């Protein structure tokens, strides 16, 4: 197994590979700080790091760590750079989390369609790959073409927007329903030009509240999308949206299930964009118990618990790869976004 801590020209890796192209697990951990993993313990004199992340520590210490690795100052531009291989400023993705702005009346929130993403390039140059995306998208959803399956992924399990409740999966942007909010729209104004221009959010509200059924009675942002055999995107609401399961556990469970059913005759490209550890700080209570005696600050204790929960997700995914005999030919990349 080979591990790196940053994006690489993946096509070069694919074409330089032996007869069996590598599986690629590209993990993006949201808002993870430099001193938020256990293996950094003692790296800052006078600071105590009590976070327990043994599985992530093992990956880092057994792989290649980039000690001078830089990402963007907020997350969405970093994601666009990972997925397109292009500097955010060169593709118009340097704005504040790509939110609609009155300064850009026709601004489309998301990576412009002419800039291909990794799965689309793999389809052209390494068509044996199966490409799957998980977790936080935040790369646009003006229409179906901007969604993960519209950009070339074979499947997507996750949420389109930039944040949500970990347990209810309801988008925090409930201001859609408030017509007085300057930059947002009511769900009845799905396709038109709103106060900030013709942007992503109106159609997203339509997809979530109408086309996907909205089974929880709110704008629940949890998709289980796929592509048909002839490449047509199919958008569906995830059946797990209303069961109160934490996002980290939902994502890890889906990745493990897909690995279990994967056709090992074909290489896998998995873009695993974890919801964790983005706010809000929410975690199953049993993880917080681990830090009751070691971390006094409540917010830091919750964050540490979220990282331990995430660490178990990594462990489960690694175990699934080992069980399927895929681990030794897997390139694992782990990065944060800001």
C-alpha positions in Angstrom: 0.0 0.0 0.0 1.2 3.5 -0.9 0.0 6.6 0.9 0.4 10.3 0.1 -1.0 13.4 1.8 -1.9 15.4 -1.3 -3.3 15.3 -4.8 -1.1 14.1 -7.6 -1.5 13.8 -11.4 -3.5 10.7 -11.1 -3.4 9.9 -14.7 0.4 9.7 -14.7 0.1 7.2 -11.9 -2.5 5.2 -13.8 -0.4 5.1 -17.0 2.8 4.3 -15.3 1.2 1.4 -13.4 1.8 -2.2 -14.1 -0.7 -4.5 -15.7 -3.1 -3.9 -12.8 -3.8 -0.1 -12.4 -4.0 0.9 -8.8 -7.2 1.5 -6.8 -7.2 5.1 -5.7 -8.9 6.2 -2.4 -8.8 10.0 -2.3 -9.9 11.1 1.2 -10.8 14.7 1.9 -11.2 15.5 5.6 -13.1 18.8 6.1 -11.6 21.5 8.3 -9.1 19.2 9.9 -6.4 21.2 11.7 -2.7 20.5 11.7 -2.6 19.5 15.3 -5.8 17.5 15.2 -4.4 14.0 14.8 -2.7 11.9 17.4 0.6 11.4 15.5 1.3 15.2 15.9 1.4 14.7 19.7 4.4 16.6 21.0 5.0 18.5 17.8 4.2 21.8 19.4 6.2 22.4 22.6 4.0 23.1 25.6 0.8 21.9 23.9 -0.9 18.7 24.9 -2.7 16.7 22.2 -4.9 14.1 23.6 -6.7 13.1 20.4 -6.9 9.4 19.7 -6.7 8.6 16.0 -4.7 5.3 15.8 -5.7 4.2 12.4 -5.0 7.6 10.7 -1.8 7.8 12.7 -0.7 4.4 11.3 -1.5 5.5 7.7 0.5 8.7 8.1 3.5 7.1 9.9 3.6 4.2 7.5 3.3 6.4 4.4 4.7 9.6 3.0 3.9 12.9 4.9 4.1 16.2 3.1 5.4 18.7 5.7 4.9 21.7 3.5 1.5 21.0 2.0 -0.8 24.0 1.4 -4.5 24.2 0.6 -6.9 27.1 0.0 -8.1 29.3 2.8 -11.6 27.8 2.6 -12.8 24.5 1.4 -14.7 24.6 -1.9 -11.8 26.1 -4.0 -9.5 23.3 -2.6 -12.0 20.7 -3.7 -12.2 22.2 -7.2 -8.4 22.1 -7.4 -8.3 18.4 -6.3 -10.9 17.4 -8.8 -9.8 19.4 -11.8 -6.0 19.8 -11.3 -6.4 23.5 -11.9 -5.7 26.5 -9.6 -8.9 27.9 -8.2 -8.3 31.4 -9.5 -7.9 30.0 -13.0 -11.4 28.5 -13.1 -13.3 31.1 -11.1 -13.6 29.2 -7.9 -11.7 31.5 -5.5 -14.9 33.3 -4.2 -16.1 32.9 -0.7 -17.2 29.3 -0.7 -18.8 29.9 -4.1 -21.9 31.5 -2.6 -24.0 33.6 -5.0 -23.1 37.2 -4.9 -24.8 40.4 -6.0 -21.4 41.5 -7.4 -21.7 38.7 -10.0 -25.3 38.8 -11.3 -24.9 35.8 -13.6 -22.5 33.8 -11.5 -22.9 30.1 -11.5 -22.0 28.4 -8.2 -19.8 25.6 -9.2 -16.9 24.5 -11.4 -17.7 25.6 -15.0 -18.6 22.6 -17.1 -15.7 23.0 -19.7 -13.2 22.1 -16.9 -13.3 18.3 -16.7 -13.0 16.5 -13.4 -11.0 13.3 -12.7 -13.8 10.8 -13.3 -14.5 12.3 -16.8 -10.8 12.2 -17.7 -10.6 8.6 -16.4 -13.5 7.7 -18.7 -11.6 8.9 -21.7 -8.1 7.6 -20.9 -8.6 4.8 -18.4 -12.1 3.6 -19.0 -11.7 0.4 -16.8 -12.0 2.6 -13.7 -15.2 2.7 -11.7 -15.5 6.2 -10.1 -17.5 6.8 -6.9 -18.0 9.9 -4.8 -19.1 10.2 -1.2 -19.9 12.9 1.3 -19.7 16.6 0.8 -19.9 17.8 -2.9 -20.0 21.7 -2.7 -19.0 21.9 -6.4 -22.2 23.2 -7.8 -25.7 21.8 -8.7 -27.2 24.5 -10.9 -28.5 21.6 -13.0 -27.9 17.8 -13.2 -24.7 18.4 -15.3 -23.1 20.0 -12.2 -23.8 17.1 -9.9 -21.2 14.4 -9.2 -22.9 11.9 -11.6 -23.2 14.7 -14.1 -19.4 15.3 -13.9 -18.6 11.6 -14.6 -18.9 9.7 -11.3 -20.7 6.4 -11.6 -22.4 7.0 -8.2 -22.7 9.5 -5.5 -23.8 9.1 -1.9 -23.7 12.3 0.1 -24.9 15.9 0.1 -24.6 18.7 -2.5 -24.2 21.7 -0.2 -21.5 22.9 2.1 -22.9 21.8 5.5 -25.8 20.2 7.3 -26.8 18.6 10.5 -24.9 15.3 11.1 -28.0 13.5 12.3 -31.0 15.0 10.5 -29.1 15.8 7.2 -31.2 19.0 6.9 -29.4 21.8 5.1 -28.7 24.8 7.3 -29.6 27.1 4.5 -33.3 27.2 5.5 -33.2 30.8 4.5 -34.4 29.5 1.1 -37.9 29.9 2.7 -37.3 33.5 3.7 -37.9 35.9 0.8 -36.3 38.7 2.8 -32.9 37.0 2.8 -30.7 38.9 0.3 -28.9 36.1 -1.4 -31.4 33.3 -1.4 -34.7 32.3 -3.0 -38.0 30.7 -2.0 -38.6 27.1 -3.2 -41.2 28.5 -5.6 -38.6 30.3 -7.6 -36.6 27.3 -8.6 -35.5 28.1 -12.1 -35.5 31.9 -12.5 -33.1 34.7 -11.7 -33.1 35.5 -8.0 -31.6 38.4 -6.1 -28.1 37.3 -6.6 -28.4 36.0 -10.2 -29.1 32.6 -11.8 -27.3 30.3 -9.5 -27.2 26.8 -8.0 -29.4 27.0 -5.0 -32.9 27.3 -6.6 -32.6 24.0 -8.5 -31.0 22.3 -5.5 -34.1 23.2 -3.5 -36.2 21.7 -6.2 -34.2 18.5 -6.4 -34.3 18.0 -2.6 -37.9 19.2 -1.8 -39.7 18.0 -4.9 -37.8 15.6 -7.3 -36.3 13.7 -4.4 -39.5 13.6 -2.4 -38.3 15.4 0.8 -39.5 12.4 3.0 -38.4 14.0 6.3 -40.6 17.0 5.7 -37.7 19.5 5.2 -34.9 20.2 2.8 -33.0 17.1 3.5 -29.7 17.1 1.5 -28.8 13.4 1.2 -28.5 11.9 -2.3 -28.0 8.4 -3.6 -27.3 9.1 -7.2 -26.1 6.9 -10.0 -25.7 6.6 -13.8 -27.5 4.3 -16.1 -25.6 1.8 -18.4 -25.8 4.4 -21.2 -24.4 7.2 -18.9 -27.6 9.1 -18.0 -27.6 10.6 -14.5 -30.3 9.4 -12.1 -30.9 11.5 -9.0 -32.5 9.8 -6.0 -33.0 10.7 -2.3 -31.1 8.4 0.0 -33.4 6.1 1.9 -31.2 6.5 5.0 -31.9 10.3 5.2 -34.4 10.1 8.0 -33.0 7.5 10.3 -30.9 9.8 12.5 -27.6 8.1 11.7 -24.5 10.3 12.0 -23.0 11.4 8.7 -19.6 9.8 9.3 -21.1 6.4 10.0 -23.4 6.7 6.9 -20.5 7.5 4.7 -18.2 4.8 6.0 -20.9 2.2 5.8 -21.7 3.1 2.2 -18.0 3.0 1.2 -17.6 -0.4 2.8 -20.7 -1.7 1.1 -19.5 -0.6 -2.3 -16.1 -2.1 -1.7 -17.7 -5.4 -0.7 -19.7 -5.5 -4.0 -16.9 -4.1 -6.2 -15.8 -5.9 -9.3 -12.2 -6.5 -8.5 -11.4 -7.0 -12.2 -11.8 -3.3 -12.5 -9.8 -0.6 -10.6 -11.7 1.7 -8.3 -11.4 5.5 -7.9 -13.2 6.6 -4.8 -13.4 10.3 -3.9 -14.3 10.2 -0.2 -15.1 13.8 0.9 -16.0 13.4 4.6 -18.5 15.7 6.3 -16.3 15.5 9.3 -15.0 17.5 11.0 -16.9 20.5 9.6 -19.3 22.3 12.0 -21.7 21.8 13.6 -19.8 19.9 16.3 -22.0 16.8 16.6 -21.0 13.3 17.5 -22.6 10.1 19.0 -22.2 10.5 22.8 -20.2 7.4 23.3 -17.2 9.0 21.6 -17.2 12.0 23.9 -16.9 9.8 26.9 -13.4 8.9 25.9 -12.2 12.5 26.5 -14.1 13.4 29.7 -10.9 13.2 31.8 -8.4 14.5 29.2 -10.0 17.5 27.5 -11.6 20.2 29.5 -12.9 22.5 26.8 -16.3 21.3 25.6 -15.9 22.2 21.9 -12.4 20.7 21.8 -13.7 17.5 23.4 -16.5 17.2 20.9 -14.0 17.8 18.0 -11.7 15.1 19.4 -14.7 12.7 19.6 -15.6 13.5 16.0 -12.0 12.7 14.9 -12.1 9.4 16.8 -15.4 8.6 15.1 -13.8 9.4 11.7 -10.8 7.3 12.6 -13.0 4.3 13.0 -14.5 5.0 9.5 -10.9 4.9 8.1 -10.3 1.6 9.9 -13.5 0.0 8.6 -12.7 1.1 5.0 -9.1 -0.3 5.3 -10.4 -3.6 6.6 -12.9 -3.8 3.7 -10.1 -3.3 1.2 -7.9 -5.9 2.9 -10.8 -8.4 3.0 -11.4 -8.0 -0.8 -7.7 -8.4 -1.6 -7.5 -4.8 -2.9 -5.3 -3.2 -0.2 -1.9 -4.0 -1.6 -2.7 -2.3 -4.9 -4.4 0.8 -3.4 -3.0 4.3 -3.4 -4.5 6.2 -0.5 -4.4 10.0 -0.4 -5.5 11.9 2.7 -5.7 15.7 2.8 -7.6 18.5 4.5 -9.1 21.4 2.7 -8.2 24.6 4.6 
